[in-house]
């Protein structure tokens, strides 16, 4: 199993990098859309409606990034199965899952038909 450690470490680092790229890309797109929306000088209600769409759009990127980070943590803990590592993984997965759950609920709740 120790032969795979360098390979698994590279995979975990790659997954972490991918999640960061997804988050940064989502923030950049949302920021760009927000700036364009504000520049249009629509009525306040219309601007708020478009900002809500932008918020939901950004939340989907955050959710995807969190899911990839959870996968990376699980893979990493498989290679280091100490009790401490498993407890840390459990705490991280619980926190990220709760965040993902409430973000998903927020997206569903604010979805504009």
MOVENLIN-V904618 format. One record per residue. N is the residue number from 0. SS is DSSP state (@ for helix, = for strand, . for the rest). D_FIRST is the distance of its C-alpha to the first C-alpha in Angstrom with 1 decimal. Layout:
BEGIN
n:N ss:SS d_first:D_FIRST
n:N ss:SS d_first:D_FIRST
END
This chain:
BEGIN
n:0 ss:. d_first:0.0
n:1 ss:@ d_first:3.8
n:2 ss:@ d_first:5.4
n:3 ss:@ d_first:5.7
n:4 ss:@ d_first:7.1
n:5 ss:@ d_first:10.5
n:6 ss:@ d_first:10.8
n:7 ss:@ d_first:10.3
n:8 ss:@ d_first:12.6
n:9 ss:@ d_first:15.1
n:10 ss:@ d_first:15.2
n:11 ss:@ d_first:15.9
n:12 ss:@ d_first:18.5
n:13 ss:@ d_first:20.0
n:14 ss:@ d_first:20.4
n:15 ss:@ d_first:22.0
n:16 ss:@ d_first:24.2
n:17 ss:@ d_first:25.2
n:18 ss:@ d_first:26.2
n:19 ss:@ d_first:28.3
n:20 ss:@ d_first:29.9
n:21 ss:@ d_first:30.8
n:22 ss:@ d_first:32.3
n:23 ss:@ d_first:34.3
n:24 ss:@ d_first:35.5
n:25 ss:@ d_first:36.6
n:26 ss:@ d_first:38.4
n:27 ss:@ d_first:40.1
n:28 ss:@ d_first:41.3
n:29 ss:@ d_first:42.6
n:30 ss:@ d_first:44.3
n:31 ss:@ d_first:45.9
n:32 ss:@ d_first:47.1
n:33 ss:@ d_first:48.4
n:34 ss:@ d_first:50.4
n:35 ss:@ d_first:51.8
n:36 ss:@ d_first:52.7
n:37 ss:@ d_first:54.5
n:38 ss:@ d_first:56.3
n:39 ss:. d_first:57.8
n:40 ss:. d_first:59.9
n:41 ss:. d_first:59.9
n:42 ss:. d_first:61.5
n:43 ss:@ d_first:59.4
n:44 ss:@ d_first:58.5
n:45 ss:@ d_first:57.3
n:46 ss:@ d_first:55.3
n:47 ss:@ d_first:53.7
n:48 ss:@ d_first:52.8
n:49 ss:@ d_first:51.2
n:50 ss:@ d_first:49.3
n:51 ss:@ d_first:48.0
n:52 ss:@ d_first:46.7
n:53 ss:@ d_first:45.0
n:54 ss:@ d_first:43.4
n:55 ss:@ d_first:42.0
n:56 ss:@ d_first:40.8
n:57 ss:@ d_first:38.9
n:58 ss:@ d_first:37.5
n:59 ss:@ d_first:35.8
n:60 ss:@ d_first:34.0
n:61 ss:@ d_first:33.0
n:62 ss:@ d_first:31.6
n:63 ss:@ d_first:29.6
n:64 ss:@ d_first:28.2
n:65 ss:@ d_first:27.3
n:66 ss:@ d_first:25.6
n:67 ss:@ d_first:23.3
n:68 ss:@ d_first:22.6
n:69 ss:@ d_first:21.7
n:70 ss:@ d_first:19.2
n:71 ss:@ d_first:17.6
n:72 ss:@ d_first:17.6
n:73 ss:@ d_first:16.0
n:74 ss:@ d_first:13.1
n:75 ss:@ d_first:12.8
n:76 ss:@ d_first:13.1
n:77 ss:@ d_first:10.3
n:78 ss:@ d_first:7.9
n:79 ss:. d_first:10.4
n:80 ss:. d_first:11.8
n:81 ss:. d_first:14.5
n:82 ss:@ d_first:18.0
n:83 ss:@ d_first:19.4
n:84 ss:@ d_first:17.0
n:85 ss:@ d_first:17.7
n:86 ss:@ d_first:21.4
n:87 ss:@ d_first:21.5
n:88 ss:@ d_first:19.9
n:89 ss:@ d_first:22.4
n:90 ss:@ d_first:25.2
n:91 ss:@ d_first:24.4
n:92 ss:@ d_first:24.0
n:93 ss:@ d_first:27.2
n:94 ss:@ d_first:29.1
n:95 ss:@ d_first:28.1
n:96 ss:@ d_first:28.8
n:97 ss:@ d_first:32.2
n:98 ss:@ d_first:33.0
n:99 ss:@ d_first:32.1
n:100 ss:@ d_first:34.2
n:101 ss:@ d_first:37.2
n:102 ss:@ d_first:37.0
n:103 ss:@ d_first:37.0
n:104 ss:@ d_first:39.9
n:105 ss:@ d_first:41.7
n:106 ss:@ d_first:41.3
n:107 ss:@ d_first:42.7
n:108 ss:@ d_first:45.5
n:109 ss:@ d_first:46.7
n:110 ss:. d_first:46.3
n:111 ss:. d_first:49.6
n:112 ss:. d_first:51.0
END
